[in-house]
Amino acid sequence: MSTETLPADRRQLFIGGQWRAASEGGRFDVLDPADGSVLADVADGTVDDARAALDAAVAAQDEWAGTDPRERGEILRRGFEMVTGRADEVARLMSLEMGKTITEAKGEVTYGAEFLRWFSEEAVRIHGRWMKAPTGNTRLLTIKKPVGPCFFITPWNFPLAMGTRKIGPAVAAGCTMVVKPASQTPLTMLLLADILTEAGLPDGVLNVVTTTSSSKVGEALIADPRLRKLSFTGSTEVGKGLVRQAADQLQRVSMELGGNAPFLVFGDADVDAAVDGAMIAKMRNMGEACTAANRFLVEESVAEEFAAKLAERMGALTLGRGQDDGVDVGPLIDEKAVESVTALVDQAVSAGARVVTGGTAPDGPGYFFSPTVLADVPPDADVNREEIFGPVAPITTFTSEEEAVTRANESEYGLTAYVYTRDLGRTIRMAESLAFGMVGVNSGLVSNPAAPFGGVKASGFGREGGFEGIEEYLDTTYVALPGG
């Protein structure tokens, strides 16, 4: 498969507005998860390269912070229009390196581009406040200022959107940045950097370092006192380590970590609508999403009907290369992912779960796993406690609302929950009692650039998107003025 959308001179490091080779000349391969073949190679950055990228970000920070908000917003707006205008190219490249279908990739282009548009509009709405002190003898003025140079670590599952969700508010706020994309999917981020440069983003504002030495690069940048903000999307285990590192410099930190989303279906729910929502919440991105429905908690009275209808839908999906016509489900990201999903399914079955459809990984080539529905899953099965990151729907039953809430909250994670019910009172009770940062009610899709995305507990802290998203990149200065 060709990657002509991103020529060789753009598969380098992007530092200070220049495309350059890695300092030691290293390169690494990007693989096609559909068959394991090599798509392209990219520069393998070193710690010295990462420091050079931070040097560029620091050098550009003051001038960029002083840029008119309208100008920053117009750059983002042009970026939105250019990404949207090149949607087919971006989607194809993303599909090649990540595996998702072209249809899903185009959906991500739309979603990811919206963060550029949303924050283009927020750039001109950064404001403080003015008030008279309660005593009347002073005036209180607050000013919002950019945090400063940022370091972004983005994951492989949404190569475009996880970048724009961080880059958009940083640009709008007046921050410069170094981005380290996942080594499995660096091509989309390099293309985005090229597009944003063409949109007018000044040299040094956005710097991209592709590398296989993620931990060394991260440690070096986080230890640098000039870095003022860290934002990471990825596993909770890695996130905890990054938070510990960032503590030494007391950097501002945003963590969007793992999830274990419960999908609650009550007896009064519209079962067909719940199945529709389950297909979205479970099968988006082949299940490789932190928001993916992970545990299906279904009231006993409708469990058999729900399982049968979901299995019928899941079993009808077609696996294949994401770029091929008629394909519904692409490959998982790599062989390790297939092994992990297989182990979770096998453990559940050995504990008493029943396979309704799927349950196995087809023979290669490629890293595929059949869409799977498991019924009668024991509550303590590993598949109910660990993030699956694959196309597997484990169904466990409950008999009361109290039991459903207890089961849903029995997780260290707290990112997303889904609830299907036609009872308005229950809807309100669920929203108030579920310990999650986001709750989808009769909907299998919660992500929206205009909404604050983020979780609680082991799912992290901070919010991306919405009015709240830009606050992660702003510091507040209070000015005390004498009163009249």
Secondary structure as the mmCIF struct_conf table of DSSP 4:
data_model
#
loop_
_struct_conf.conf_type_id
_struct_conf.id
_struct_conf.beg_label_comp_id
_struct_conf.beg_label_asym_id
_struct_conf.beg_label_seq_id
_struct_conf.end_label_comp_id
_struct_conf.end_label_asym_id
_struct_conf.end_label_seq_id
TURN_TY1_P TURN_TY1_P1 GLU A 4 THR A 5
BEND BEND1 LEU A 6 LEU A 6
HELX_RH_3T_P HELX_RH_3T_P1 ALA A 8 ARG A 10
BEND BEND2 ARG A 11 GLN A 12
STRN STRN1 LEU A 13 ILE A 15
TURN_TY1_P TURN_TY1_P2 GLY A 16 GLY A 17
STRN STRN2 GLN A 18 ARG A 20
TURN_TY1_P TURN_TY1_P3 SER A 23 GLU A 24
STRN STRN3 ARG A 27 LEU A 31
TURN_TY1_P TURN_TY1_P4 PRO A 33 ASP A 35
STRN STRN4 VAL A 38 ALA A 43
HELX_RH_AL_P HELX_RH_AL_P1 VAL A 47 ALA A 65
TURN_TY1_P TURN_TY1_P5 GLY A 66 GLY A 66
BEND BEND3 THR A 67 THR A 67
HELX_RH_AL_P HELX_RH_AL_P2 PRO A 69 GLY A 85
TURN_TY1_P TURN_TY1_P6 ARG A 86 ARG A 86
HELX_RH_AL_P HELX_RH_AL_P3 ALA A 87 MET A 98
HELX_RH_AL_P HELX_RH_AL_P4 ILE A 102 GLU A 122
HELX_RH_3T_P HELX_RH_3T_P2 ALA A 123 ARG A 125
STRN STRN5 ARG A 129 LYS A 132
TURN_TY1_P TURN_TY1_P7 PRO A 134 THR A 135
BEND BEND4 GLY A 136 ASN A 137
STRN STRN6 THR A 138 PRO A 146
STRN STRN7 CYS A 150 ILE A 153
BEND BEND5 TRP A 156 PHE A 158
TURN_TY1_P TURN_TY1_P8 PRO A 159 LEU A 160
HELX_RH_AL_P HELX_RH_AL_P5 ALA A 161 ALA A 173
TURN_TY1_P TURN_TY1_P9 GLY A 174 GLY A 174
STRN STRN8 MET A 177 LYS A 180
TURN_TY1_P TURN_TY1_P10 SER A 183 GLN A 184
BEND BEND6 THR A 185 THR A 185
HELX_RH_AL_P HELX_RH_AL_P6 LEU A 187 GLU A 198
TURN_TY1_P TURN_TY1_P11 ALA A 199 GLY A 200
HELX_LH_PP_P HELX_LH_PP_P1 LEU A 201 PRO A 202
TURN_TY1_P TURN_TY1_P12 ASP A 203 VAL A 205
STRN STRN9 LEU A 206 VAL A 208
BEND BEND7 THR A 212 THR A 212
HELX_RH_AL_P HELX_RH_AL_P7 SER A 214 ILE A 222
TURN_TY1_P TURN_TY1_P13 ALA A 223 ALA A 223
TURN_TY1_P TURN_TY1_P14 PRO A 225 ARG A 226
STRN STRN10 LYS A 229 THR A 233
BEND BEND8 GLY A 234 GLY A 234
HELX_RH_AL_P HELX_RH_AL_P8 THR A 236 ALA A 247
TURN_TY1_P TURN_TY1_P15 ASP A 248 LEU A 250
STRN STRN11 ARG A 252 GLU A 256
STRN STRN12 ALA A 261 VAL A 265
TURN_TY1_P TURN_TY1_P16 GLY A 267 ASP A 268
BEND BEND9 ALA A 269 ALA A 269
HELX_RH_AL_P HELX_RH_AL_P9 VAL A 271 MET A 283
HELX_RH_3T_P HELX_RH_3T_P3 ARG A 284 GLY A 287
BEND BEND10 ALA A 289 ALA A 289
TURN_TY1_P TURN_TY1_P17 CYS A 290 THR A 291
BEND BEND11 ALA A 292 ALA A 292
STRN STRN13 ALA A 293 GLU A 299
HELX_RH_AL_P HELX_RH_AL_P10 GLU A 300 GLY A 315
TURN_TY1_P TURN_TY1_P18 ALA A 316 ALA A 316
HELX_LH_PP_P HELX_LH_PP_P2 LEU A 317 THR A 318
STRN STRN14 LEU A 319 LEU A 319
TURN_TY1_P TURN_TY1_P19 GLY A 322 GLN A 323
BEND BEND12 ASP A 324 ASP A 324
TURN_TY1_P TURN_TY1_P20 ASP A 325 GLY A 326
STRN STRN15 VAL A 329 VAL A 329
BEND BEND13 ILE A 333 ASP A 334
HELX_RH_AL_P HELX_RH_AL_P11 GLU A 335 SER A 350
TURN_TY1_P TURN_TY1_P21 ALA A 351 GLY A 352
STRN STRN16 ARG A 354 THR A 357
BEND BEND14 THR A 360 THR A 360
HELX_LH_PP_P HELX_LH_PP_P3 ALA A 361 ASP A 363
BEND BEND15 GLY A 364 GLY A 366
STRN STRN17 THR A 372 ALA A 375
BEND BEND16 ASP A 376 ASP A 376
TURN_TY1_P TURN_TY1_P22 PRO A 379 ASP A 380
BEND BEND17 ALA A 381 ALA A 381
HELX_RH_AL_P HELX_RH_AL_P12 ASP A 382 ARG A 385
BEND BEND18 GLU A 386 GLU A 386
BEND BEND19 GLY A 390 PRO A 391
STRN STRN18 VAL A 392 PHE A 398
BEND BEND20 THR A 399 SER A 400
HELX_RH_AL_P HELX_RH_AL_P13 GLU A 401 ASN A 409
BEND BEND21 SER A 411 GLU A 412
STRN STRN19 TYR A 413 GLY A 414
BEND BEND22 LEU A 415 LEU A 415
STRN STRN20 THR A 416 TYR A 420
BEND BEND23 ARG A 422 ARG A 422
HELX_RH_AL_P HELX_RH_AL_P14 LEU A 424 SER A 433
BEND BEND24 LEU A 434 LEU A 434
BEND BEND25 GLY A 437 GLY A 437
STRN STRN21 MET A 438 VAL A 441
BEND BEND26 ASN A 442 ASN A 442
BEND BEND27 GLY A 444 GLY A 444
TURN_TY1_P TURN_TY1_P23 PRO A 449 ALA A 450
BEND BEND28 ALA A 451 ALA A 451
STRN STRN22 PHE A 453 PHE A 453
STRN STRN23 VAL A 456 LYS A 457
TURN_TY1_P TURN_TY1_P24 ALA A 458 SER A 459
STRN STRN24 GLY A 460 PHE A 461
STRN STRN25 GLU A 464 GLU A 464
BEND BEND29 GLY A 465 GLY A 465
HELX_RH_AL_P HELX_RH_AL_P15 GLY A 466 GLY A 469
HELX_RH_3T_P HELX_RH_3T_P4 ILE A 470 TYR A 473
STRN STRN26 LEU A 474 PRO A 482
#
